[in-house]
Amino acid sequence: MKLKQIRILTGESQYDVFSHWQRELFEGFRRRRVPVEFMSVPEEAGCPFDAQVVSLGFNLVRSWGSSRVAERPHIAWSVDHPGFNAFFFLHRLKNPEYAKSAELMFVDRARCELAGGLLGLSNPYFLPHAASAPFCDSNDWKSRATDVVFFGSLSSIETRRKALSDLAGRISPEVQKSVLQTADSVQFESGMESDLLFWNYLNRVAPKQEEQMKLVFLHLFPQFDMYLRCLHRIRFFSELSSMPIHIYGAGEWEQVKLHPDSVLHGPVEHCQIPEIMRQSKVVINHGPTLRDGAHERVFDALASGCAVLSTPSPYLKEQFGTDSGVVTVFAGAESKMVEQIAAYVSGDRQEEIVRGQRIVRSAHTFDVRAGQILQFIERRWGLN
């Protein structure tokens, strides 16, 4: 059958990056001469059903419970962990036929495994992030004004811990105590598998109650994960205290002993990030829960002519190896982290970055992702 149209679903979000991605994806489809339009979720729900129209949204739509979007051929390209999509998975637990025509894509292979293996989703699809920053020359790399830059926020660790404690306490005092003990025992030396850690915890306390385990996982995991991410970020940046960093993001950075010459710039709009990257040598990618995928800032940084220091990801290593502008490190190895950043800043990394840019240009743009989505649509629904 002929694919009549793709509808990219729009909606309000606290993150302006989503509208930016939507525009990039729109252009990717249009360059392939595929009929495409933007449409809000309420408008889509009111449209007549057409099996030859595919809707596409970033993350899952909360209003599905009262709309017809769940009945349509739909792709949800989720940048969140499955545990943050509790609304969808809770409905699926109650009714396996719910949103049967919806297909989920995740930006991390580990998230696909968890969604399929533990939460019972059939055939989750891996589709990584993509670059949306303009490509630029890296010939000026050695003369760039800023050595090391980071984009991201830092929550209050006390606030995160209290939110987890309060939510667990609503289940029982015993769960509250054991969840906090589990979270506080994490050392982070071997990466951050917060979802598996939490699932294994549930398996210890209720090994024969799988459905109940899934309900508790979906209920508590987001707060558990955010608490651990906050702990990890504090640990990670504390171990870089001997190096000045320019930080663009909100939050309570006084929790970290930063270098005296570090600069806290506050949050910036997404459209400003590429220009800042073009003036920087190294971008820190702190994404410990994207443990087998890649954050878009890795691809945007390379497109902007930056080297990247990242938390570990086998996927990143597969894509870029060790000589294409991306280096991964573990928290807990202070000297190695500092040495690697210092080597990048003092050495000549232009050839590595050029190699990384070639990889991004050929495999990690929204134009490429549009083509991959069209291939998926043809395989899944026979539409082309």
TORPATOR-371125 format. One record per residue (C-alpha): x, y, z. Coordinates in steps of 0.1 Angstrom, whole numbers, plus 2048, in hexadecimal, padded with zeros to 3 digits. Example, Ala and Ser with C-alpha at 12.3 -4.5 7.8 and 13.67 -1.06 7.14 Angstrom:
87B7D384E 8897F5847 
***
This chain:
800800800 80A8247FA 814838818 7FD856816 80C86C831 82086F851 81388586C 82C891885 81A8978A6 8208B88B7 8198C38DB 8258D88F7 8468CF908 85D8DF921 8798D6909 87C8EB8EA 8928D18DA 8748BC8D0 8668D68B8 8898D98AA 88B8B38A4 8688B3895 8728CD87B 8928BA872 87F89986E 8648AB859 87F8B8841 88E89583F 86D886834 8668A381C 88889E80B 87D87B804 85C8887F5 847878810 82788B818 82B89783C 81A8B0852 81A8BC876 7FB8B588B 7F28B88AF 7E689A8C3 7C28A68C6 7C08AD8A1 7CE88B899 7B587A8B0 79988B89D 7A488087A 793863869 7A684286C 7BD83A84F 7D481C850 7EA82D836 7F284B84C 80D846867 81085E884 832864895 83A8748B6 8588788CD 8508648EC 82E8568F4 80D86A8F5 7FE86D917 7DB874909 7D98538F7 7C2845911 7A685C905 7AF8608E0 7B084B8C1 7D58508BB 7DB82E8CB 7C681D8B0 7DB82A893 7FC81F884 81383489A 8388368A1 8438448C3 86984C8C1 86F84E8E6 88D8618F3 883856917 889836929 86B81D927 86682294C 85D846946 84183B92F 82D82B94B 80C83793D 81082291E 81F80392E 80580294A 7E9803930 7FB7E791D 7FD7D293D 7D87D5942 7CF7D091D 7E97C1905 7D47CD8E8 7D87F18F2 7E98068D8 7F07E78C3 7F97FC8A5 8138108B8 8388098B3 8528158CB 8758208C2 88F8268DD 8B08398DA 8C281F8EF 8C67F98E8 8C57F290D 8A380290F 8967ED8F3 8A27CE906 8917D9926 8707E3914 86F7C1902 87E7AA91C 86F7B893C 8517CD933 8447B5918 8457CD8FA 8477BA8D9 8637C58C1 86F7E68CF 8847F78B5 8A58088B9 8A882B8A9 8C38418B7 8C48668BB 8D087C89E 8E389C898 8CF8BB890 8EC8D4894 8FA8E3874 91B8D3869 9398EB86C 95E8EA865 9758E0882 9948F1874 99190B890 9908F08AB 9B18F98BC 9A891E8BF 9859198CD 97E92E8EB 970914903 9828F490C 9668DF91D 9418E591D 9238D292B 8FD8D6924 8E68C993F 8D68D0961 8DC8C3984 8BF8BC99C 8C18BE9C1 8CB89C9CF 8B68A29EE 8978AA9D9 89C88B9C3 8A18749E1 8828829F2 86D87D9D3 8788589D1 8738539F6 8508629F6 84584E9D8 85282D9E6 843835A08 8218359F8 8258109F1 833806A13 84D810A2D 8607F0A24 8627F99FF 86C81CA08 889811A1D 8967F6A05 89380C9E6 8A88279F6 8C180EA02 8C48009DF 8C98229CF 8E282E9E9 8F780E9E5 9008159C0 92581B9BA 923823994 94581498D 9387FD972 920815961 8FC81D969 8E2802964 8C8812979 8AB800969 8BA7DD96D 8C57E5990 8A17EF999 8927D1987 8AA7B999A 8A07CA9BA 87C7C39B3 88479F9AA 89479B9CC 8777A89DF 85B7999CA 86A77E9B4 84976D9AB 83378B9A5 83E796982 81F7AB97A 8217BC99B 8467C2995 83E7D3974 8257EA985 83D7F49A0 8597F9987 844810972 838822991 85A8289A2 875825988 87484997A 87C85799D 89583C9A4 8A7843983 8A7869987 8B58669AA 8D285099E 8D8866980 8DC884997 8F48709AD 90886698F 90A889981 9178969A2 93187B9A4 93B87F980 9418A5981 9508A49A4 96B88E994 9728A997A 9788C4995 99C8CA989 9908D6967 97B8F695F 95A8EF94D 94190693E 91E8F9948 8FE903937 8E18F794B 8CB8FD969 8CD8ED98B 8E08EC9AC 9048E99A1 9108F49C3 90D8CF9CC 92C8C99B7 94F8D69BF 9568E599D 9778F5992 97991999D 97B924978 95C91096E 940926961 91B920967 90893094A 8E5925951 8CE914939 8CD91D914 8B49178F8 8BB8F98E2 8C190F8C4 8DE91F8D6 8F18FF8DD 9018F98BB 91091C8BB 91F9168DE 92C8F48D2 93D9058B4 9519198CD 95B8FB8E2 9758DF8E0 9668C48F5 9418BD8FE 93A8A791C 91D88E916 911882938 8F6869930 8FB84B947 8D983D941 8DE83D91B 8F5820920 8F38108FE 8E782D8E8 8F18518E2 8E48738ED 8DE88C8D1 8F98A38DF 9148898D5 90A88D8B0 9048B28B3 9268B88C3 9388A58A7 9248B888D 92F8D889E 9548CD89D 9578C38C1 9678A58D1 9508928EA 95888490C 93B86C915 92F85492F 932830921 91D822905 9268038F0 9128138D4 9288328D3 94781C8D3 9398088B5 9318288A2 95083D8A9 96B8258B6 9878378C8 99384E8AD 9758628A1 97187C8BB 95E8698D6 96E85C8F6 95B84B912 964849937 95583C958 94F851976 967845991 98684997B 98F86D982 9B286D975 9A885C955 98B87494F 9A0893955 9BD885940 9A787D923 9978A0922 9BA8B0926 9C789B909 9AA8A68F3 9AE8CB8FC 9D48CB8F7 9D78B48D9 9CD8B88B5 9AC8A58B1 9A08B4891 9A589587C 992880896 975899896 974899870 970873871 95587688A 943890875 944879857 93385D86C 918875879 911883856 90E861847 8FA84F862 8ED86687D 8D988386F 8B3888870 8B388384A 8C2860850 8A985986C 88C863855 89784983C 89A82F857 877836863 869832840 87B81183D 86B80685E 848812852 84C7FD833 8567DE847 83C7E2862 81D7ED84F 8267E682A 82480B822 83C81B80A 
***
